Amino acid sequence: MTRAVTIPPHVPFLDQVAARWMAEVGDDPQRTGLGLILLPSRRAARALTEAFLRRSDGRALLLPRIAAIGALDEAGLALSGLEALDLPPPVEPLRRLTTLTWLILQVGHAFGDVRTVDQAWPLAEALAALMDEAEWAECDLAERLPAAAEGDFAEHWQRTLEFLSIVTDVWPAWLAEQGVMNPVARQVALLHGQARRWRADPLPADERVWAVGFADAMPSTAAMLGAVLDMPAGRLVLPWVDLSLDDAVWSALPDGHPQAGTARLLADLGQDRAALGVWDDSPGGGAPECPAGRGGMLGRALLPAAALGAWLHDPAPVDLIGLSILRAADQQEEAAAIALVLRQAIAVPGRRAALVTPDRGLAGRVAVELARWGVVADDSAGEPLGATPQAAFLRLVVRAVTAGLSPVALLSLLKHPQGACGLSPGACRASARLL
C-alpha cells in the first residue's frame, strides 16, 4: 500500500477520497464506518461528509469518524483522550482579549497615548494573534524577543520590546495564576500528545487512519501526520503535488510559491516526492469535467524565477480548453456576468459551480446578483456581523442617540425594517412619512 498519495487538480479531491475509502471495503455500507479521517478544518470535514453522501447515492451507510485537526475546541480533547486530562482548560477568547486590554491600559501611558478601550482593544487582538502564531510555530517569545533588537537599534524598537513584555512576562504569570492556558498552546500540546500515544500504541491494522488535504503543517501537525504514516493502515492524501518540477527547483521553492508548504511538509515527514502515488482516475468512472492538462498549465504558469527556462524546453501549446477572459466595463457588469455564468452552470441537474476570489466586494456583488434569480450563494467566508440587518439597525439607534434625534438620523431609524416603535411595521412606516 502506498502510504502517501496525491490527487491531481482535474480530479474532484474529496469525491476521490470518499470513492477510494469506500472502494477499499468493497462499498460495504457498514465497514465504511470503520476508521478515522483527519482534515485541516471543520468546513473540509463537512464537505467530505457531503462527498460520502453523493457517493452513496441515497443509500444508508455508516460514515467513518471525520475530525478537523485544526479546531481549537473539543475536537482536540476527543482525539487525545486521557492525554487531555493533564492539561489546564483553555482561556476563553473573550476573556483573553478583555484581560489583555486591561493590561494594555495599565501600561498604555508608558508606551504611547493609549487611554481608552477602543484604542487598547485592537492592540490586544494583535498581541493575541502574535501569541497564537508563535505557539503554532513553537517559538518561545520570552527567549527569542530579547535578541530581536540589539543595543544599537533605534529607541522605539526597545520601547516596542518593553511593551511586548506583556506577553512574555505578565501574561504567562496571569495564566498560571488562573489555572488556564492559551487555546493554541493547548492544541499544540494535544497534538503532540496524540502523536506520542499513537506511536506508543498504534491502532490495529484493520482500522484505517487517513490524513487528508494538508498542504502545509506546523511542527505539531507534522508530528501528528508522521504518527499517521507510521501506523499499519495510515495514509496521507495530499492535494496536487507538482511532480514535473526538477528536484533542484523543488528543494528551493520560494516561500510565496503555492507548493512551498507541501515541499516543507514532505521534507519534514521524510517522504520522497517521486514515490508519491497518484490517484488520477475519475471517482464516477467517467471522463473528468476538468481537462487533465489543467494541472500542467498551472504548473507552468506558477514556475519560480529560477525555472522559467523550462518554457523554452517545452514548446508544446498550453492547454487552455475551458478558460475564458472576461473584459467588463465596470464592477457591476463584471458581477452580473459572473452571476449569469454561475446560474447557467447550476441549471444543469447535479452540477455544481463555485466562484473563487480574494475580492470580498466582488463576492458580495455576485451574491446580490444571484439573489435576483432566487439563488442563495453559500459564501464560505460567512457574512460579517456588521453587515446583518440587525447590526445595521443597532448602528442607526446609536447614531440617532448620539445625534440628538436629528431629523435625518431619526428618519433613517424609523424607516428601517427592524424598527416599529411598538406599532405594526406598516403603521410605523406611515407615521415616519408624516414626519
C-alpha positions as CSV (number, residue, x, y, z in Angstrom):
1,M,0.0,0.0,0.0
2,T,1.3,3.4,-1.0
3,R,1.4,5.5,2.2
4,A,1.4,9.0,0.7
5,V,-0.6,9.8,-2.4
6,T,-1.6,13.0,-4.3
7,I,-4.7,13.9,-6.3
8,P,-4.3,15.9,-9.5
9,P,-6.3,19.2,-9.8
10,H,-8.5,17.8,-12.6
11,V,-10.0,15.2,-10.2
12,P,-12.6,16.2,-7.6
13,F,-10.5,16.0,-4.4
14,L,-13.0,15.0,-1.7
15,D,-15.1,12.9,-4.1
16,Q,-12.0,10.9,-4.9
17,V,-11.2,10.5,-1.2
18,A,-14.7,9.2,-0.5
19,A,-14.7,6.9,-3.5
20,R,-11.3,5.4,-2.6
21,W,-12.3,5.0,1.1
22,M,-15.4,3.1,0.2
23,A,-13.8,1.0,-2.6
24,E,-11.2,-0.4,-0.2
25,V,-14.1,-2.1,1.7
26,G,-16.0,-3.1,-1.4
27,D,-18.6,-0.3,-0.9
28,D,-19.8,-2.1,2.2
29,P,-22.0,0.5,3.9
30,Q,-21.2,-1.0,7.4
31,R,-17.5,-1.4,7.0
32,T,-17.3,2.1,5.6
33,G,-17.8,3.4,9.1
34,L,-14.6,1.8,10.5
35,G,-11.7,4.2,10.7
36,L,-10.8,7.8,11.1
37,I,-10.2,10.6,8.6
38,L,-8.3,13.8,9.7
39,L,-8.8,17.1,7.9
40,P,-7.4,20.6,8.3
41,S,-10.7,22.3,9.1
42,R,-14.4,21.9,10.0
43,R,-15.5,23.1,6.6
44,A,-13.4,20.4,4.9
45,A,-14.9,17.9,7.3
46,R,-18.5,18.9,6.3
47,A,-17.6,18.9,2.7
48,L,-16.2,15.3,3.0
49,T,-19.4,14.2,4.6
50,E,-21.3,15.6,1.7
51,A,-19.0,13.7,-0.7
52,F,-19.7,10.5,1.1
53,L,-23.5,11.1,0.7
54,R,-23.0,11.8,-3.0
55,R,-21.0,8.6,-3.4
56,S,-23.7,6.5,-1.6
57,D,-26.4,8.0,-3.9
58,G,-29.0,8.0,-1.2
59,R,-28.1,4.6,0.3
60,A,-27.8,4.3,4.0
61,L,-24.3,3.9,5.2
62,L,-22.1,4.4,8.3
63,L,-19.7,7.3,8.0
64,P,-16.2,7.0,9.3
65,R,-15.2,9.3,12.1
66,I,-14.3,12.6,10.5
67,A,-12.3,15.0,12.7
68,A,-11.0,18.5,12.0
69,I,-7.4,18.6,13.3
70,G,-7.3,22.4,13.2
71,A,-10.3,23.1,15.5
72,L,-9.3,24.7,18.8
73,D,-12.0,23.1,21.0
74,E,-13.5,19.7,21.9
75,A,-12.0,18.0,18.7
76,G,-8.5,18.1,20.2
77,L,-9.9,16.8,23.5
78,A,-11.7,13.9,21.8
79,L,-8.6,13.0,19.7
80,S,-6.2,12.9,22.7
81,G,-8.3,11.0,25.2
82,L,-6.7,10.8,28.6
83,E,-3.8,13.0,27.5
84,A,-6.1,16.0,27.7
85,L,-6.8,15.4,31.4
86,D,-3.2,16.6,32.2
87,L,-3.7,20.0,30.6
88,P,-5.4,23.1,32.1
89,P,-8.5,24.3,30.3
90,P,-8.1,26.9,27.6
91,V,-8.8,30.5,28.4
92,E,-12.0,31.8,26.7
93,P,-11.2,34.1,23.7
94,L,-13.3,37.0,25.0
95,R,-11.8,36.7,28.5
96,R,-8.3,36.7,27.0
97,L,-9.0,39.9,24.9
98,T,-10.6,41.7,27.8
99,T,-7.7,40.9,30.2
100,L,-5.1,41.9,27.6
101,T,-7.0,45.1,27.0
102,W,-6.9,45.8,30.8
103,L,-3.2,45.1,30.9
104,I,-2.5,47.4,28.0
105,L,-4.5,50.2,29.7
106,Q,-2.4,49.7,32.8
107,V,0.8,50.5,30.9
108,G,-0.5,52.4,28.0
109,H,0.7,55.7,29.3
110,A,4.3,54.4,29.2
111,F,4.2,53.3,25.5
112,G,2.0,56.0,23.8
113,D,-1.3,57.7,24.3
114,V,-3.4,54.6,24.9
115,R,-6.1,55.7,27.3
116,T,-9.4,54.2,26.1
117,V,-10.8,50.7,25.5
118,D,-11.3,51.4,21.8
119,Q,-7.6,52.2,21.5
120,A,-6.4,49.2,23.6
121,W,-8.7,46.6,22.1
122,P,-7.0,46.4,18.6
123,L,-3.6,46.1,20.4
124,A,-5.0,43.3,22.5
125,E,-6.1,41.5,19.3
126,A,-2.7,42.0,17.8
127,L,-1.0,40.6,20.9
128,A,-3.3,37.6,20.9
129,A,-2.6,36.9,17.2
130,L,1.2,37.2,17.9
131,M,1.0,34.6,20.7
132,D,-1.1,32.3,18.5
133,E,1.4,32.4,15.6
134,A,4.3,31.9,17.9
135,E,2.7,29.0,19.7
136,W,1.7,27.3,16.4
137,A,5.4,27.7,15.3
138,E,6.5,26.5,18.8
139,C,8.6,29.7,19.1
140,D,9.4,30.8,22.7
141,L,8.8,34.6,22.7
142,A,10.4,35.1,26.1
143,E,13.6,33.6,24.7
144,R,13.6,35.0,21.2
145,L,12.2,38.5,21.6
146,P,15.1,40.0,23.7
147,A,17.5,39.2,20.9
148,A,15.3,40.8,18.3
149,A,16.7,44.3,18.8
150,E,20.4,44.8,19.8
151,G,21.6,47.9,21.6
152,D,22.4,49.9,18.5
153,F,18.8,49.8,17.3
154,A,16.6,52.8,17.5
155,E,15.0,53.6,20.8
156,H,11.5,52.9,19.6
157,W,12.4,49.3,18.9
158,Q,13.5,49.0,22.5
159,R,10.2,50.5,23.7
160,T,8.3,48.0,21.5
161,L,10.1,45.1,23.2
162,E,9.3,46.6,26.6
163,F,5.6,46.7,25.5
164,L,5.8,43.1,24.4
165,S,6.8,42.2,27.9
166,I,3.1,41.9,28.5
167,V,3.1,38.6,26.6
168,T,6.5,37.4,27.7
169,D,6.3,38.1,31.5
170,V,2.9,39.4,32.7
171,W,0.6,37.1,30.6
172,P,2.3,33.8,31.5
173,A,2.1,34.7,35.2
174,W,-1.7,35.5,34.8
175,L,-2.3,32.2,33.0
176,A,-0.6,30.3,35.8
177,E,-2.5,32.2,38.5
178,Q,-5.8,31.5,36.8
179,G,-5.0,27.8,36.0
180,V,-5.7,28.2,32.3
181,M,-3.6,28.2,29.1
182,N,-3.7,29.8,25.7
183,P,-6.0,27.8,23.3
184,V,-3.3,27.3,20.6
185,A,-0.7,26.2,23.2
186,R,-3.2,23.7,24.5
187,Q,-4.0,22.4,20.9
188,V,-0.3,22.1,20.2
189,A,0.2,20.1,23.4
190,L,-2.8,17.9,22.5
191,L,-1.4,17.2,19.0
192,H,2.0,16.2,20.3
193,G,0.3,14.1,23.0
194,Q,-1.8,12.2,20.4
195,A,1.3,11.7,18.2
196,R,3.1,10.1,21.2
197,R,0.2,8.0,22.1
198,W,-0.2,6.6,18.5
199,R,3.4,5.8,18.3
200,A,3.4,4.0,21.6
201,D,0.1,2.2,21.0
202,P,-0.7,2.1,17.2
203,L,-4.2,1.4,16.1
204,P,-4.8,-2.2,14.8
205,A,-4.1,-2.9,11.1
206,D,-7.8,-3.2,10.3
207,E,-8.6,0.4,11.5
208,R,-7.7,2.9,8.8
209,V,-6.5,6.4,9.6
210,W,-6.2,8.9,6.8
211,A,-4.9,12.4,6.9
212,V,-6.4,14.3,4.0
213,G,-5.9,17.7,2.5
214,F,-2.8,19.0,4.3
215,A,-0.8,21.3,2.0
216,D,1.4,22.7,4.8
217,A,1.8,21.9,8.5
218,M,3.1,23.4,11.7
219,P,5.5,21.3,13.8
220,S,2.7,19.8,16.0
221,T,0.6,18.9,13.0
222,A,3.6,17.4,11.2
223,A,4.2,15.3,14.3
224,M,0.6,14.0,14.0
225,L,0.9,13.3,10.3
226,G,4.1,11.4,10.9
227,A,2.4,9.3,13.5
228,V,-0.4,8.6,11.0
229,L,2.1,7.4,8.4
230,D,3.8,5.1,11.0
231,M,0.5,3.2,11.7
232,P,-0.2,0.0,9.8
233,A,-3.2,1.4,8.0
234,G,-2.2,5.1,8.0
235,R,-2.2,7.1,4.8
236,L,-1.5,10.7,3.8
237,V,-3.6,12.1,1.0
238,L,-2.2,15.4,-0.4
239,P,-3.7,17.9,-2.7
240,W,-1.9,18.3,-6.1
241,V,1.9,17.9,-5.9
242,D,3.7,19.1,-9.0
243,L,5.7,16.1,-10.0
244,S,7.1,17.8,-13.1
245,L,9.4,20.2,-11.3
246,D,13.1,19.4,-11.2
247,D,14.4,18.3,-7.8
248,A,16.7,21.3,-7.6
249,V,13.8,23.7,-8.2
250,W,11.5,21.8,-5.8
251,S,14.0,21.9,-2.9
252,A,14.5,25.7,-3.4
253,L,10.9,26.9,-3.9
254,P,10.4,30.4,-2.6
255,D,8.0,30.9,0.4
256,G,5.4,32.6,-1.9
257,H,5.1,29.6,-4.2
258,P,1.8,27.5,-3.7
259,Q,3.8,24.3,-3.5
260,A,6.4,25.6,-0.9
261,G,4.4,24.4,2.1
262,T,3.9,21.0,0.6
263,A,7.6,20.7,-0.1
264,R,8.4,21.6,3.5
265,L,5.8,19.1,4.8
266,L,7.2,16.2,2.7
267,A,10.7,17.1,3.8
268,D,9.6,17.1,7.5
269,L,7.9,13.7,7.1
270,G,10.8,12.2,5.2
271,Q,8.7,11.4,2.1
272,D,10.2,11.3,-1.4
273,R,8.1,13.3,-3.9
274,A,8.9,10.8,-6.7
275,A,7.5,7.9,-4.6
276,L,4.1,9.5,-4.2
277,G,1.1,7.6,-5.5
278,V,-1.2,9.4,-7.9
279,W,-5.0,9.0,-7.8
280,D,-5.9,10.3,-11.2
281,D,-8.9,8.3,-12.1
282,S,-12.4,9.8,-12.1
283,P,-14.4,9.0,-9.0
284,G,-17.5,8.4,-11.0
285,G,-15.8,6.2,-13.6
286,G,-16.4,8.6,-16.5
287,A,-14.3,11.4,-18.0
288,P,-13.4,14.2,-15.6
289,E,-15.1,17.5,-16.1
290,C,-11.8,19.4,-15.9
291,P,-9.2,18.8,-18.6
292,A,-6.4,16.6,-17.5
293,G,-3.8,19.1,-18.8
294,R,-5.0,21.8,-16.5
295,G,-2.5,20.9,-13.8
296,G,0.4,21.1,-16.2
297,M,-0.8,24.5,-17.3
298,L,-1.0,25.8,-13.8
299,G,2.4,24.3,-13.0
300,R,4.0,26.2,-15.9
301,A,2.2,29.4,-15.0
302,L,3.5,29.2,-11.4
303,L,7.1,28.3,-12.2
304,P,9.5,30.2,-9.9
305,A,12.0,32.6,-11.5
306,A,14.8,30.0,-11.3
307,A,12.9,27.6,-13.5
308,L,11.5,29.9,-16.2
309,G,13.8,28.4,-18.7
310,A,11.5,25.4,-18.7
311,W,9.3,27.3,-21.1
312,L,12.0,27.1,-23.7
313,H,12.4,23.3,-23.3
314,D,8.7,22.6,-23.7
315,P,7.4,24.4,-26.8
316,A,4.1,22.5,-26.8
317,P,1.0,24.7,-26.7
318,V,-0.7,25.3,-23.4
319,D,-4.0,23.6,-22.8
320,L,-6.5,26.5,-22.4
321,I,-9.7,24.5,-23.1
322,G,-12.5,25.7,-20.9
323,L,-10.8,29.0,-19.9
324,S,-12.2,32.4,-20.9
325,I,-11.3,36.0,-20.4
326,L,-14.0,38.5,-19.2
327,R,-13.4,42.1,-20.0
328,A,-16.1,44.0,-18.2
329,A,-16.8,47.7,-18.5
330,D,-17.3,48.2,-14.7
331,Q,-17.7,46.3,-11.5
332,Q,-21.4,45.9,-11.9
333,E,-21.1,44.4,-15.3
334,E,-18.4,42.1,-14.0
335,A,-20.6,40.8,-11.2
336,A,-23.6,40.4,-13.4
337,A,-21.7,38.4,-16.0
338,I,-20.2,36.1,-13.3
339,A,-23.6,35.6,-11.7
340,L,-25.0,34.7,-15.1
341,V,-22.3,32.1,-15.7
342,L,-22.9,30.5,-12.3
343,R,-26.7,30.5,-12.9
344,Q,-26.2,28.7,-16.3
345,A,-23.9,26.2,-14.6
346,I,-26.3,25.2,-11.8
347,A,-29.2,25.0,-14.3
348,V,-27.8,21.5,-15.2
349,P,-29.1,19.0,-12.6
350,G,-26.4,17.7,-10.4
351,R,-23.9,20.2,-11.5
352,R,-22.0,22.5,-9.1
353,A,-20.2,25.8,-9.6
354,A,-18.0,28.0,-7.4
355,L,-16.6,31.5,-7.5
356,V,-13.0,31.7,-6.1
357,T,-11.9,35.3,-5.5
358,P,-9.9,37.2,-2.9
359,D,-12.1,40.3,-3.5
360,R,-14.8,40.3,-0.9
361,G,-16.6,43.2,-2.6
362,L,-16.9,41.2,-5.8
363,A,-18.2,38.2,-3.9
364,G,-20.8,40.3,-2.3
365,R,-21.9,41.8,-5.6
366,V,-22.2,38.4,-7.3
367,A,-24.3,37.1,-4.3
368,V,-26.7,40.1,-4.8
369,E,-27.0,39.4,-8.5
370,L,-27.7,35.7,-7.8
371,A,-30.3,36.6,-5.3
372,R,-32.3,38.4,-8.1
373,W,-32.9,34.9,-9.6
374,G,-33.6,33.3,-6.2
375,V,-30.2,31.7,-6.0
376,V,-28.7,31.8,-2.5
377,A,-24.9,31.7,-2.6
378,D,-23.2,29.7,0.1
379,D,-20.4,32.1,1.0
380,S,-17.5,30.2,2.6
381,A,-16.3,33.4,4.3
382,G,-19.7,33.9,6.0
383,E,-21.5,37.2,6.5
384,P,-19.9,39.9,8.6
385,L,-21.9,40.6,11.7
386,G,-21.8,44.3,11.0
387,A,-23.5,43.7,7.6
388,T,-26.6,41.9,9.0
389,P,-29.9,43.9,9.2
390,Q,-29.9,43.6,13.0
391,A,-26.4,45.2,13.3
392,A,-27.4,47.9,10.8
393,F,-30.4,48.7,13.0
394,L,-28.3,48.9,16.1
395,R,-25.9,51.3,14.4
396,L,-28.9,53.5,13.4
397,V,-30.1,53.5,17.0
398,V,-26.6,54.6,18.3
399,R,-26.4,57.2,15.5
400,A,-29.8,58.7,16.4
401,V,-29.0,58.9,20.1
402,T,-25.5,60.5,19.5
403,A,-27.0,62.9,17.0
404,G,-29.7,64.0,19.5
405,L,-32.5,62.6,17.3
406,S,-31.7,64.9,14.4
407,P,-34.2,64.6,11.5
408,V,-32.0,62.6,9.2
409,A,-30.8,60.1,11.8
410,L,-34.4,59.7,13.2
411,L,-36.0,59.1,9.9
412,S,-33.3,56.6,8.9
413,L,-34.0,54.7,12.1
414,L,-37.8,54.8,11.7
415,K,-37.6,53.6,8.1
416,H,-35.5,50.5,8.9
417,P,-37.5,47.3,8.6
418,Q,-36.5,46.3,12.2
419,G,-37.9,49.4,13.7
420,A,-41.6,49.5,14.5
421,C,-41.8,51.6,17.8
422,G,-44.3,49.2,19.3
423,L,-46.6,49.5,16.2
424,S,-47.1,47.3,13.2
425,P,-44.3,47.8,10.6
426,G,-46.8,49.4,8.1
427,A,-48.1,51.8,10.7
428,C,-44.6,52.8,11.7
429,R,-43.6,53.5,8.1
430,A,-46.8,55.6,7.6
431,S,-46.1,57.6,10.7
432,A,-42.5,58.2,9.6
433,R,-43.7,59.5,6.3
434,L,-45.9,62.0,8.1
435,L,-42.8,63.5,9.8
